[in-house]
């Protein structure tokens, strides 16, 4: 576990986002809750907490590694006619393909079964402690590497939005997955070669440790904005379109910005405050048909608030409070908050790539 959890403070428990300040507190959490609850933690530790001390300041992430999430459910999306076993085998095959690539490049990594797929921990060539603007560039550059791997190796079961996200949680290795009724166990290359069923059977029993391969950290070329070009245009034009292109999905018939979809639109999650606020702004703006100025919209504030609240309630956030949500929405509607610019989203480390709704604006 020392590979993953060397830095503190960090957050545990995806529903409550409780802060733990050292390894002793993390170990107490694991010892008291393993087998009783799903155990999760942030991928990273942080240099600072927010003012109240109850959340980590994500812009101060310490980045010595990243974690890749491969999910059997994504195989179901691309192979809808398949079976549970076939989806599991595809996920296992993708994991084996990527780990063999990492072994060939002698990149230090370790893999464990999560119950519904696999996590791969990958060490970086250096520990990055960067100011927020440079951190955003690192996170984006890292996600581009993931996108290249997905494209070049046809890794359809990778969830590309999990890697290089300071706010995201992963399942703690060697903990129990209540949904799948399986243990999260370390897996070797031999296990992956034996296949999904063999690994799933082994996960009936708890198994400790991590099996690391490789010696070297992965080097990331941190791509920044071209000072001679406008904002994000000067960043996006440094990449091949296929490396950074992302699609958008609909939520209740509403086209959602992919960055906000990834940050706060997973049912039952407990997203950070800023993505929630940005989602509220976007939904209200959408309901007003993006009227400029917004007070000239034909849709009144009461209707905007009611509709937006219905969408948010449907997300079933773990700490959803109807009264507080209503207060926030009424305040937001009265202030006519507007959708944050792509530059603002990027500066928060939330940008996933160039989506169909890219606004072309520069850095604020």
N, C-alpha and C positions, 0 to 999 in steps of 0.2 A: 504493500500500500504506500510505502514511502515515495515511490515513483510518482504517484498521482497526487498525493496530499501533503506536499512539503511546505506549502505556503498558507498562511493564515493572516487575518480572519477569512472565513468563507461561510457560505450558507449551506444548511442542510434542510431536508424535508421540503419538497417542491410545493406542498400546500401552504405551509406556514412561513417558509424562508427564514428559519431561525438562524441566528449567527452563532458560530462556534469560533473561539479565538485561538485554539491550540490543539495539538494532537490528542491531548488528554481529554478535552471536551468532546472531540469527534469520536474517540474510542468509547466514551461513556454513552454517547448517543447510539452507537452501533451495538454495544453490549446490552443496552436496555431495551432496544426496539427490534433487533434482528429476529425474524420469525413472527413478529407481532404487527409489523407495518412495512410498507415499501420504503426502503432506505435510498435516499438520493442526496447528492451534493453537487455544488457548482464545480465545473471543470477546473476553475481557477481559484486561487486565493487573491486577496486584494491588499493594497497598501493602506486604504482608508475606509472608514464606515461613513454612512450618511450622518447628518447632524444629530439625529435622535439615537443613533447607534443600533437601530433595529434592522437595518439593511446594509449591504455592502455597496460601496460606490463603484459601480461597474466600470467607470472610465479610468479607474486606477488598477485594473487587472494586472497581475504578474503572469506573464505568458511564457512558460518554459516548454510547453507541449500543446497538443490538441487531441481531441478524441473524435473519432469517426463513428457514426451510428448507422448500422445496416439493419433494416427492418423487414421482416417477412411480409408485413402488410403492404409494403410498396411493390413486392412481387405480385401480389394479388391485383393491384391496379393495372399492371402491364400484361398479366396473364390471367384474365378473369375467368377463363374456362378451366384453369388448373385446379389442383387439389391442395389441401393443406400441406401434404408432404412435398408436393412439387414446388410450392412457394417456399417452403423451408429449405429445400435442396438448392433452389436458385439463390437464396440468401447466403447459404453456406458456400456455394460456388463463387459468388462475388467476393466473399470474405477471403477465401483461399486465393483467388486471383490477385487481390490487392496485397495480401501478406506476402505472397511470393515475389511480387514486385518490390516490396520494401526489403525483403531478404536479399534480393539480387543487388539492390543499391546499398546494402549494409546499413540501412536505417534502423535505429533502435526502436522497437515496438513490442507491444504485448496485446493479446486478444482474449476477450472473455465473452461467454454466452450470457445474454441478458434475459432469456426466457422467450422473448419474441424476436430475437435476432442476435446481433453481435455488436460489441464495442471494440474499437482498436485504438489503443493509446500510442501516440507517435511523439517521440522526443524531438525537440528543435535543437539547432546547432548552438543556440545561446538563449539565455533567459532575458526576455524583453520586458523592461519597465519603462514605459513611454508616456509622454504627455498625451492628453486626450486626442488631439488632432493626428499625431503620429500613430497612436494606437488604432484609430479608425482605418488608417492606410494599411497597417499590418493585418488587421482582421479581414479587410477586403481582399488584400493580396493573397492571404491564406485560403480564402474561399475560392479564389480563381484556380488555385492548384487543385482543390477538390473537384471543381467543375471539369478541369482537364482530365483528371483520372476517370471521372464518370463517363466522359465522352470517349476517351481513347480505349478504355477497357470495358465499356458497356456495363457499367456497374449500376444497374437500375434500382437496386435495393438500398443504395446510400441515401440517407436523408441529408441533403446538402445544407440545410439551414442550421443544423446542430453544431457543426464544427465552427470554431472561432466565434463563439457567442458567449461573452462573459456572464450573461444572465441565465444561460441554460444549465439545467441539471442533468446528471447522468446517474444511472443506477450504480450503487456502490458494489464493487466486486465481492463475491462470496456472501451476498445477502439473498433473502428469499423474495421471489416474485409472486405476490398473492394472486394476481390476475391469471397468470399462467400455471401456478402451482408448481414452479420449478425454482431451483437454486441458480443464482448467477455464478457460474464456475469458469475458471481459466481453461482455455483450450490451446492445444498444440497444433502444429502443422499436420501431424498424424491424425488428430481428431477431425480436423476439417476434411482431410482426405477420406476418412471413414464415413462422413456425411451427417446430415441433419438428425436422422433418427438415432444414430449412435450417440451423438452429443446430447440430444434430448433425454435419452434414457439415463445417461450419466448424471444429468442434472436433477434426477430424483433424489440424489444424495449431495449434501454439502461437500465442497472441496475447496481448500484454501490455497493461498499463494498466487503468484503471477509467473508466467513463462515468457521471459523477454528474449528477443532475438536482435542481432545487429549491434554495432558499436557506435555509429555516428549519428549525430543529430541532423535533421532535415534543415537545409538552408532555405530561407525565404527571401526573395528579392522584394523589398518593400517598395511598391510603386506609389509615387505621389503625384500630385497635380502638376501639370505643365504650367509654369508661371506665365508663359506666353499665350495661353489659351484660357477660355472662360471656364472657371470652376470645374464641375464634374465632367463637362465635355472634354476638358484637358486631361482627365483621368481615363474616362471610358475609351477614348480614341487610342490609348496605349495598348488595348487588348483586342484580340480577335472577337468579333461579335458573338460567336458561338461560346466563347469562354465566359461571357458575363450576361448573356441573354437569359432572362427569367420570365416565366409566364404568370398570369394572374388567374385566380379562381373566383367564383362567385360565392357569396355568403348571403343566404336569404334573397337571392336574386340581385345582390349588390356586388359589382366588381370591386374586390378589395385589393389595396396596395399589397404586393407580396411581402414587403418589409413588415407591415403591420399584421398581416396574416400570420407570419412566422413568429412575431413577437408576442401576440396576445390573443389570437383567435383559436387556440386549441381548447376544446371543451374541457372544463374541469381544472384548468391550469390556474396559476396565481401569478400573473404577469406583473412586472414592475410598474411604477406609477406613470412614468413618461410615455411608454407605449400605449397605456390605457388612455391617457389624455389625448395623444395624437389620434388614436382611433375615434374617440369622441368627436374631435374636431373634423376629421374626415367624414364621418357619417353625417354630422349636421350639415356640413358643406354640401355633401351629396344630396341630401334631402331638399336643400334649397336650390338645387340645380346649379351649384357653384355661382350663384348670383354675385355680381360685383357692382356696387357695394352690396353686402349681404342683406342689409336692412330693406333693400328694394325687392327681395324675393316675395313671391305671391304666397309662399308657405309661412304661416305664422309660427312663432316660437313654441307655442303650446303643442302644435302638431309635430314640430321638429323634435321636441323633447320626448314626447310619447313614443314616436317611432324609433328614435335612437335607443331609448330605454328598452324597448322590446327586443331589439337586435342584441344589445349587450346582455340582457337577462338570459337570452338563449345560449350564451357562451358558458353559462354555469360556472363562473369563476369560483374558486374554492372559498374565497372570503367575500363573495358577493353580498352586499347589504343594500336592499332596495331604497332605504331612506337616504343613505349617504350618496348612492348613485344618483338619485333624483336631485339632490341638492347640487351635486357637481354639474349635472346636465342643465339645470335651470340657470346656474351661474354662467356656464359656457355659452348657452343660447343668448343670454342677455348681453354678453360681451361680444357676441358675433365672432368667436374665434374662427380662424381660417385654417385649412389644411396646411400642415408644415411643409416647407419646401424640401426637395430632394437633398439639398445641401444640409439642411438641419437633420434630416434622417441619417445622412451619411456621417455627420459629425458625432452622432450618438452610437455609431458602430452598428446600426441596424440595416444598412443597405445590403441587399443580396445581389444586386447587379442591375443592368439596364432593363427595366420592365416596360410594358406598353404605355405606362402612365408617367414615364420620366419627363420632368418638367423643363429640363435643359438649363436650370438656373445655376449660378455660381455659388461659391462658398460664402456663407454669411459671416 
